[in-house]
Amino acid sequence: MPRHSGQSDDARIAANLRRAIELTELGLRLRRSALQQNEPQGDAMVQVMREIRRAKEQAWQKNHS
């Protein structure tokens, strides 16, 4: 039985890593987009941070449902 538990743990860990990578990629794209608007300190960065936070919260909720 421990082998089965280890396999499910491995699958869960792999899924979490994939989500983390996806969130990182999305965050970098959002940041790049905001910087291209020539206002890195303005409202664009605030929006980027909100989108990153929202994406993280959604991923966390999916993981715990």
LUMFI-781364 format. One record per atom (N, C-alpha, C): residue in one letter; y, x, z. Coordinates in steps of 0.001 Angstrom, whole numbers, padded with zeros to 6 digits, always signed. Layout:
// residues N
aYXZ...
// end
This chain:
// residues 65
m-001215+000793+000000m+000000+000000+000000m+001279+000836+000000p+001335+001961+000699p+002589+002722+000711p+003030+003132-000682r+002090+003363-001580r+002447+003752-002944r+003235+002641-003631h+002811+001397-003455h+003520+000266-004056h+004942+000180-003507s+005101+000364-002214s+006426+000324-001603s+007308+001435-002158g+006729+002615-002334g+007478+003735-002893g+007936+003456-004309q+007085+002794-005084q+007452+002470-006465q+008599+001468-006498s+008564+000468-005610s+009658-000513-005600s+010945+000142-005101d+010825+001059-004127d+012004+001800-003676d+012582+002636-004812d+011721+003288-005568d+012179+004095-006703d+012895+003231-007726a+012356+002056-007996a+012988+001154-008968a+014350+000691-008469r+014436+000380-007179r+015706-000069-006599r+016740+001059-006640i+016308+002256-006303i+017213+003412-006320i+017701+003682-007741a+016788+003615-008700a+017164+003841-010099a+018170+002790-010567a+017947+001532-010194a+018873+000460-010575a+020248+000688-009950n+020268+001097-008695n+021548+001371-008027n+022282+002529-008686l+021546+003560-009076l+022180+004694-009760l+022754+004272-011111r+022010+003444-011842r+022524+002950-013128r+023814+002169-012928r+023841+001306-011905r+025056+000530-011629r+026219+001443-011249a+025944+002456-010452a+026997+003394-010051a+027570+004123-011258i+026703+004537-012159i+027151+005228-013371i+027973+004283-014237e+027504+003050-014383e+028248+002075-015184e+029629+001818-014585l+029699+001683-013262l+030993+001457-012617l+031920+002646-012794t+031367+003843-012710t+032175+005041-012910t+032728+005078-014326e+031873+004786-015306e+032326+004773-016700e+033407+003728-016903l+033217+002545-016343l+034227+001489-016478l+035539+001905-015821g+035452+002511-014656g+036651+002965-013972g+037409+004008-014771l+036674+004931-015374l+037328+005956-016188l+037978+005353-017428r+037324+004373-018033r+037926+003712-019204r+039191+002960-018813l+039131+002266-017689l+040313+001541-017229l+041463+002495-016917r+041137+003597-016285r+042170+004591-015954r+042793+005153-017220r+041948+005501-018195r+042458+006040-019459r+043378+005032-020142s+042975+003785-020132s+043786+002738-020744s+045140+002621-020049a+045133+002675-018725a+046387+002578-017981a+047285+003765-018264l+046711+004946-018322l+047512+006144-018587l+048100+006122-019996q+047401+005522-020928q+047906+005445-022305q+049098+004504-022410q+049303+003689-021386q+050452+002779-021394q+051715+003477-020919n+051624+004774-020639n+052774+005596-020235n+053410+005157-018923e+052693+004430-018105e+053202+004054-016792e+052110+004290-015756p+051709+005540-015533p+050607+005802-014610p+050893+005407-013171q+052157+005291-012799q+052491+004916-011427q+052865+003437-011305g+052852+002726-012403g+053314+001343-012384g+052212+000328-012166d+052462-000866-012610d+051548-001983-012416d+050188-001755-013068a+050125-000971-014103a+048857-000747-014796a+047824-000118-013863m+048232+000860-013063m+047291+001502-012149m+046858+000545-011039v+047746-000310-010606v+047379-001312-009610v+046310-002222-010186q+046490-002622-011428q+045498-003476-012097q+044170-002753-012247v+044206-001469-012592v+042980-000682-012728v+042228-000668-011401m+042918-000414-010326m+042261-000352-009023m+041671-001712-008642r+042361-002776-008963r+041818-004113-008680r+040556-004372-009488e+040566-003985-010751e+039383-004185-011601e+038199-003357-011102i+038460-002138-010681i+037388-001295-010151i+036820-001926-008885r+037687-002350-007995r+037235-002978-006756r+036423-004234-007046r+036880-005050-007979r+036181-006286-008338r+034801-005968-008919a+034721-004966-009780a+033439-004590-010371a+032472-004080-009303k+032979-003287-008368k+032128-002787-007285k+031614-003938-006427e+032490-004875-006091e+032084-006019-005272e+031031-006858-005993q+031205-007067-007286q+030220-007841-008040q+028880-007123-008085a+028883-005824-008285a+027636-005059-008312a+026970-005112-006946w+027760-005017-005881w+027201-005054-004535w+026561-006406-004269q+027249-007497-004664q+026716-008840-004448q+025426-009041-005234k+025351-008555-006467k+024131-008681-007254k+022987-007923-006600n+023302-006781-006022n+022288-005949-005390n+021729-006601-004128h+022540-007381-003439h+022118-007966-002176h+021725-009435-002293s+021646-009961-003519s+021231-011357-003646s+019757-011477-003887
// end
